[in-house]
Amino acid sequence: MPLDAAVQGLLDGLTEQGVRPFEDMSVAEARATVASFVDLQAEPREVAQVIDATYPGPAGRQNIRLYIPDAPGPLPVVVYFHGGGFVTGDLTVTAELCRALANDAGAIVAAVSYRLAPEHPFPAATDDTFAALQWVADNAVHFGGDPARLAVHGDSAGGNLAAVAALRARDEGGPALTCQVLTYPVIDPHANTPSREQFGEGYIITAAGLDWFWNHYLRDPQDAENPLAVPSKAASLAGLPPTLILSMEYEVSRDEAEAYGNQLADAGVPTEIVRIDGLVHGVYWISGAIPRATEIRSAVAEFLTRQFAKQPVPER
């Protein structure tokens, strides 16, 4: 279908403002640009409680923020890893999204802060996010959560980190996961796909911009062969939890996300791949400027609710 009119308006506005593509920015400029997405978001929704805490990462304690909806517990828990190309993003720019998700999914959302590249290249982000997942599983009962109903979720680079966290949970004695939700995940820096060619320029993330982020994250070419950086390189994907992969029609990483979904399905993992027409990479956070961002959010919340409902709720 045609590019969504609100998306086109946003792209035109960015051009008029002289906003350069990420590949032409410094790291500081890229972080400031992503932080400004707060100005494009809807009014944050109220939740029953927000708890700021820390978890023990391998390089020291990192921040984690828990969004608790007004619902009877024990509640399922979604561990959310923000996007931003492994270089940008934080708990502030994703607060509006996490509040909405907590309410819509009827779940505690644990938003994870992790070390960013290039100051902290691979494997810092995956080491932190896996440590956060383990901490949430161990401590869920203390904030009204049910560790038996636990999901990982992420968008863009956060989708990559969620996918890797699921692999590590399977292979490294981590917690059992109810499901994983990957919103336009970036999977492979060397993916040679039609969407990289077709949508490589003119959208929020260009092909060159995607390369820019990967080049800041990976230390050397060998890292691109490591399944902890590129989950599609895993020897097997069998035994991973039920998965939802959301892709956008007009996005550079569309085909690699869908290909990962097909890999999961081929390995026997119950997998749903949903392409949302007319939208682009990045709009999950842009709920004010892009009304159809609610379609992404509804798909995420519906899948999580459905998967959590398959497991018994513990007695209060």
Steps between C-alpha positions, in 0.01 A plus 500: 500500500616863472720644770284615791413869463611583854833330439547695179421819687756414767767423239424827319522690827836347587630597157373857536671525838827388347527186712786298356501120474661320790803400296589869467471569873741473788409262780392794717280638222339161443421465869349847513288428193362179646435673834291759313250229402333574835358811331323275245326280757148496638428612854640236739234284661472451873606171657453387857867516590844568355798355682857601423751235595839364395618158395854358529659505155842351428657847504301638793144586585271624222162671515171320452152652519188302584158612378220335695141527373190528714407132487481215750819304537709299478554651156691370199824682426638634174872578496539777243826594326488834320619556146734768376757312296699388808622864512200715598180475701427492872230457761366852446416478131326165549301590812182588309510169313563297816212663685263420215627142471462434872137611488410331171667166576402497868862426582792647687744648250862497612686750281872428494787745470819353360845617396512665159752487218743628390624558855391145583495284186379140467453299716423766765135549403414131486686428823306775677161409358539132582604594854190719522276215387645275768455769766137555404429126516663477842325808641161505327309387807629798699316747276185297438617308195462138402835357386319207336347743250801682365563644153776690324421781262699753302492719195772553238833438677296413807331231293843357427585509871171332590562224246850446637371503860258222406788299352712554809212408731468172311872426492635653822251386760290814489133530588229326301326745268135506409569679172709756320378802303736655246388828344690572176813333638837556334650155465802485270736780392582306183143425396475547124127540448263676261373728778850634560514600137141617458478703821866584546444875470230749584366354825581551868769232488698465178718206399808712567355598836448137592863432409607800712331353806638149445850637446486673837374186674722224363867496588624324187365294206518177700228624734252477212542121514419483869138401580510726805520790253317345205240252631435352156851351524398269786564133428137428586194708582303203629351531845454875496169639629201595284590809302335800342700689240363831379641658185409822325439515125732794429808411700853403423511210750162353405626196313764396752241515780258285303780261402583449867136423563510239226814349656319472831197338338721255313657404834157415640447820699138624493551824312277777373639746245285809454588767245328834556448677171572867445724551804876539552770408747490708816131582527440275802615790718328776299145467628405867475617578149409159356150392612541157340776422750210368705472209254848384595428541868169317477665207322767478770253521788260250344773242442638539852156474655422190298826328590479586870143367509628155403674464836320464833479807721642433846274544798531828684 
